[in-house]
Amino acid sequence: MLVQRGPASDRSAIGTPEHARMRRPCATTTAVRHEAVSVSHAITEVANLYMVEIFFSKRSTAAEAAVGGSKAGLRMVKVLIVEDAPFIREMIRDILESHDHEIVGEAANGLEAIEKYKALKPDIVLMDILMPGMDGLSAITKIIEQDPKARIIVVSALVKEALRKEAMRAGAMDFVAKPFQVERLLEAVRAASSA
């Protein structure tokens, strides 16, 4: 005679449909979830930092206009943004457009950057380093081969000194570390446009 017994413990219940809700995630799954949440919070914090900077820079620009201040020392610059993260591209666009610069194009990798540089002839290229397809250093080299006078500013979270030197040897004019302050980015654009 066969006697059907229920599971003796939660562990032996694993795999039975009626006890599926008793399963506990393994330590690795829990660690991955915590890491994903941490990354998500970090991205949100960086985004908030940029939005605060944009808000205050727009307010200060409006305040200058209200008291008769001018941007006489600045000229409108045509910029190509090369960045694989859409939200970073949007932030850079907002910052530059709020300071009367023109965004002539955007690219998500080095290959697109080379094609758009040929077609759009921007005054300045803001170039990320780590991107899918072709990275920023390779794109800098190719653009400088086409146009030795190209003005390229690296905007990257990779801030190792060796990488900075490599970017400068490839032909970049400046290196702005992410997350950046609005004024630092604007200063780099001003310096490159007047070089």
C-alpha positions in Angstrom: 0.0 0.0 0.0 1.4 3.4 -1.1 1.0 6.2 1.4 1.3 9.7 0.1 2.9 12.0 2.5 3.4 15.8 2.5 6.8 17.3 2.5 8.7 17.0 5.8 10.2 20.5 5.5 10.2 23.7 3.4 13.3 22.4 1.7 11.7 19.2 0.5 8.7 21.3 -0.7 10.8 23.0 -3.4 9.5 22.0 -6.7 6.0 21.2 -5.6 3.4 23.6 -7.0 1.4 24.0 -3.7 4.6 25.2 -2.0 6.1 27.3 -4.8 5.5 30.5 -2.8 7.7 29.1 0.0 10.8 29.3 -2.2 13.4 31.8 -1.1 15.7 33.5 -3.6 19.3 32.4 -3.4 22.0 34.7 -2.1 23.3 35.5 -5.6 19.9 36.6 -6.8 19.4 38.8 -3.8 22.9 40.4 -4.3 22.1 41.1 -7.9 18.8 42.7 -7.0 20.5 44.9 -4.4 23.2 45.9 -6.9 20.6 46.8 -9.5 18.8 49.0 -7.0 22.0 50.7 -6.0 22.9 51.4 -9.7 19.3 52.7 -10.2 19.7 55.0 -7.2 23.1 56.2 -8.4 21.7 57.1 -11.9 18.8 58.9 -10.3 21.2 60.9 -8.1 23.4 61.9 -11.0 20.3 62.9 -13.0 19.1 65.0 -10.1 22.5 66.7 -9.8 22.4 67.6 -13.4 18.8 68.9 -13.3 19.7 71.0 -10.2 22.7 72.5 -12.1 20.5 73.2 -15.2 17.8 74.8 -13.0 20.2 77.1 -11.3 22.2 78.0 -14.4 18.9 78.9 -16.2 17.9 81.0 -13.3 21.2 82.8 -13.2 21.0 83.4 -17.0 17.5 84.9 -16.5 18.7 87.0 -13.7 21.5 88.4 -15.9 19.0 89.3 -18.6 16.8 91.0 -16.0 19.5 93.3 -14.8 20.8 94.0 -18.3 23.7 91.6 -18.2 24.9 90.3 -21.5 26.7 87.3 -23.0 28.7 89.5 -25.3 31.9 87.4 -24.7 30.1 84.3 -25.9 29.4 83.2 -29.5 27.0 80.5 -30.5 28.8 77.3 -31.1 27.6 74.3 -33.2 28.0 71.1 -31.2 27.9 67.4 -32.0 27.1 65.3 -28.9 28.5 61.8 -29.0 27.2 59.8 -26.0 25.5 56.3 -25.8 23.3 57.2 -22.8 20.2 59.1 -24.0 19.6 60.8 -20.7 23.1 62.2 -20.6 22.7 63.5 -24.2 19.5 65.2 -23.2 21.2 66.8 -20.2 24.1 68.1 -22.3 21.7 69.4 -24.9 19.7 71.3 -22.3 22.8 72.8 -20.7 24.2 74.0 -24.0 21.0 75.2 -25.5 20.2 77.2 -22.4 23.5 79.0 -23.0 22.7 79.8 -26.7 24.7 77.0 -28.3 23.3 75.0 -31.2 23.2 71.2 -31.1 23.6 70.2 -34.8 23.5 66.5 -34.1 23.8 63.5 -31.8 25.5 60.2 -32.1 25.4 57.0 -29.9 28.8 55.6 -30.9 32.1 56.4 -32.7 30.9 55.2 -36.1 27.9 57.5 -36.0 30.2 60.3 -34.8 32.5 60.0 -37.8 29.6 60.0 -40.3 27.9 62.9 -38.6 31.1 64.9 -38.3 31.5 64.7 -42.1 27.9 65.6 -42.8 27.4 68.3 -40.2 30.8 70.0 -39.8 30.3 71.0 -36.1 32.5 73.6 -34.4 33.0 71.2 -31.4 32.5 67.5 -30.7 31.7 66.3 -27.1 32.9 62.7 -27.1 32.3 59.9 -24.6 34.9 57.1 -24.4 33.1 53.9 -23.6 30.4 53.2 -26.3 29.2 50.2 -28.2 30.5 49.6 -31.7 33.4 52.0 -31.9 34.8 53.7 -28.8 35.5 57.4 -28.4 39.3 57.1 -28.7 39.1 55.4 -32.1 36.6 57.9 -33.3 38.8 60.8 -32.2 41.7 59.4 -34.2 39.5 59.0 -37.3 38.0 62.4 -37.1 41.4 64.1 -36.6 42.7 62.1 -39.7 39.9 63.7 -41.7 40.2 67.1 -40.1 43.3 68.0 -38.2 41.6 71.2 -36.9 38.7 69.3 -35.3 37.9 70.5 -31.8 37.0 67.5 -29.6 36.3 67.6 -25.9 36.2 64.2 -24.1 33.3 63.9 -21.6 33.8 60.7 -19.8 33.4 58.9 -16.4 36.8 57.2 -17.0 39.2 59.6 -15.4 42.4 57.7 -15.2 45.4 59.9 -16.0 46.7 57.4 -18.6 43.3 57.7 -20.5 43.4 61.5 -20.4 46.9 61.4 -21.9 45.8 58.9 -24.5 42.8 61.1 -25.5 45.1 64.2 -25.7 47.6 62.3 -27.9 44.7 61.2 -30.1 43.8 64.8 -30.7 41.3 65.9 -27.9 41.5 69.4 -26.7 40.1 68.9 -23.2 38.8 66.2 -20.8 35.7 66.8 -18.7 35.0 64.2 -16.0 31.5 62.9 -15.5 29.5 63.7 -13.4 30.5 67.2 -14.4 29.6 70.7 -13.1 27.7 72.8 -15.6 30.3 75.6 -15.5 33.1 73.2 -16.2 31.5 71.9 -19.3 30.7 75.5 -20.5 34.2 76.6 -19.7 35.6 73.7 -21.9 33.3 74.7 -24.8 34.2 78.3 -24.5 37.9 77.5 -24.5 37.7 75.2 -27.5 35.6 77.6 -29.5 38.1 80.4 -29.1 41.2 78.2 -29.7 
